[in-house]
């Protein structure tokens, strides 16, 4: 399962509530834009990881996850995968 966090709009919203935000994005350019966007919006504590979502989550040493938000990529024909 590839990670598709995108450029961070949802991460910014969650980070502003005080939530601990961990973002997984598979595309290196998008991950760079995501880091920049989070930083510019004051969400410096967010963690941005790049790679396969399932393997990355399995490798995290987080004791508790309160919520998971998945936003699949959009294909050129406008359909979600």
N, C-alpha and C positions, 0 to 999 in steps of 0.2 A: 504494500500500500504506500504509494508515494505521498509525501507531505505537501500540502498546498495551503500554507498559511496566508499567502499573498503579501500585500504591502503593509498590513498591520492595522487597518481600521478597527477591526474587532478587538485586537489585542490592546489598542489604545483605550478603547471604551472599557474593557475589563480592568486594565491597569489603573484607570482613574477611580475605580471603586475600591482600590487597595488590594485587589486580588493578586496573587502570585501568578505571573504569566510565563508560560513556557511555550514557545512557538517552534513548530517543526515545518521547514520548507525545503523541498527537494531541489529547487532551481537556484544555482549560486547567485545569479544576478538579482533575482527577486529577494533572496535572503539578505543580500547587501542593502537593497532598498528598504527592506523591512527593519533592519537594525537602525538605519539612518532615521526612518520615520518614527520609530519608537523613541529614539533619543531626542529628536527635535520636539517631541510632544511630552517630554518629561517622564517617560516610562523607562528610566535607566535601569531599573531592577529586572526587567524582562530578560529571559534567557532565550536566545535564538539558536536553534540547532538545525543543521542541514543534513538531510538524508531521508531514508525510508522511515515512514511514520511508525510502523509496527515495531521494527527493530529498535528504533531510537527510544520509543516509550518503554519497551522491555528492558533497555539498558539503563534507564534513569533510576537513580536511587532515591525516589520520592516515597515517603511513608504513606502519604494520603493524597488522593486526587479528589477534589470536591466537584469538579465539573470538567467535561471534555466538550470542546466545540470543534466540529469538523465542517470545513467549507471546501467541497471538492472543486477542482479546477473547472473552468468553462472551456468547452471545445469551440473551435471556430464556427460550427453550425449552431451555436447557442445552447446546445444540450449539455446538461451536467452528466458526469460519469458516475 
